[in-house]
């Protein structure tokens, strides 16, 4: 949304590789809650906050204002692609149910397989599984927490967010 800004914060470690065990996650929250609405901001480096298994994500320091200015005149539909929210525990992006897509060969070591953007995540994974076979790069798909990619984000389950 329009409420995101890139910020400089020494604690974010921008540009460094996120750990797979969640130890490099940084989040700072300044939020209030009244009448069912959060107000304030979350600053995060967008690294996984729990052991996820997703490798290669890079820390990037952002500040997200709440409510997002693009959603100030309700009712508003959540976007199918991109950020629809952030976790309160770690400031990790929550994306919509649709995948941004994979270009030919991006998810397969044999140069095969693609998936158009705007396809349901599970359907995209199934399509690429059929097109790539054993050449499928499984690290591109949802990890055990329900997230993937850089910047790291959830699409499904958020399984690691429940203690």
N, C-alpha and C positions, 0 to 999 in steps of 0.2 A: 504493500500500500504506500500511500504518500507520506506516512508517518515515520518512515525509516530514514535515518541519516548515518553516514559513516563517521565515526568519531575516533579520536586519538586517546587511548587510555593505556598506560604502561602495563596494567594488569592483564590486558587482553592478549598480549603476545601475538599481535597481527603478523601474518606471513609465516608463522611457524607451523609445523605439521601437528595436527591434533593426535593425541594418544588414543589407542584403541581401548584403554581401560577407564577413560573418563577423567583422569587426573589433571588434564590440561584445560578442562572446562572452566570458564569464568562467566559469572553472571552477577549483576548488581541491579537490585529492584528498588524503585521508588514508586510505590503504588498505594492507592486508597481504593476502597470498595464501598459504594453507596447506592442504594436502590437498584441493585443488580448490575451495576456498571463499574468496571475498573477504570481508574484515571491515573495518569502518571507515565512512567517509562520503565523499560527494561533495557539494560545495556548488556550485551553478550558477545563472546567471541565465536559463537555458533558451533563450538566443538561438542561432541557427544558428552553427556554428563554421567553416563554409566558405561560399563564395559559393553561394547557393541559389536566388536569384530570388524567394523567398517574401517578400512585403511585409506590413507591418502587425502583425507579432509584437511583443509588449511584454515587456520584461525583467521577470522576477519571481524574486526570490532564494529558493531552496529548498535545504534540506539533506536528503539521502537517506541513511539509515543502511543498512548492509549487514552481514549479511543482513537483509532486511526482516523485522520481527517477524511479519508475517502468513504468512511462509514458513519458519518455524523447525521445523516438524514434517513433514519430507518423507515421502513424495513429495507434491509440490504441482503441480497443473496451472497453466500460465500463463493469466492472464485473457484473454479474447478482446477485451475493450474496455479502454482505458486503458493505463497504463504497465506494461510487462513488464521493462523494463531501462533503462539509460542507457549512452551511449557513454563509453568511458574517455578518448577524445581531447578531448571537449568538453563532457561532461556533458549531452548532448542526449537528450531522452526518446526511447525506443523503445516504440511502442505495439503492441498486438496486431493481428491481421489483419483485425479487424472495424472498420467505420466507426461513429462515434457517431450519424451520420445528419444529414440536411439537411431543414429544414422547407420547406414550400411557398414557392417563390420565393427562397429563400436562395442558391441556386447558379445562378439564372437571372435575367437582367435583364428578362425578360418576365413575371415573377411565376408562372411555371409550374415544374414539376419538384420532386419531393421524393424522399427516400430514407430508409426506416426505419432506425433504429439497429440494430446487430447484423448488418448485411449486409456481406459480403466487400467490401473496398475496390474491387477491380477491377469487381465486379458493380455497385456503387453508381455508380461513374464511368460505366459503360456505360449504366445506366438513365437517369442524368441527361443524358448526351449525347443519348440518343434523345428524352427529354421536352423538353429545352431547345433543341436544334438550335443555330443560330448565336447564340442568346442566352445560351449557357453561359458562366459566369464561370470561365474556365480557371484563374485564380489560386487558386481554392478547392481545386484538386486537387494531386496529387503534383508537386513540382518535379523538376528534373533529379537531385537528390540522393535523392529518394524520401521527402521530407517535406513538411509543409504546416502551416497554421493557427497559432493563438495559444492556448496556448503551442506554439511550434514543436515538431514531433515527427516521427519517422520511422515509416512503416508498411512500406515496401518498399525493396528494393535497398541502402540505405545507401551508394549509389555514391560519394559524396564522402568517405567514411571510409577509403578505401583510397588510400594514397599510392604 
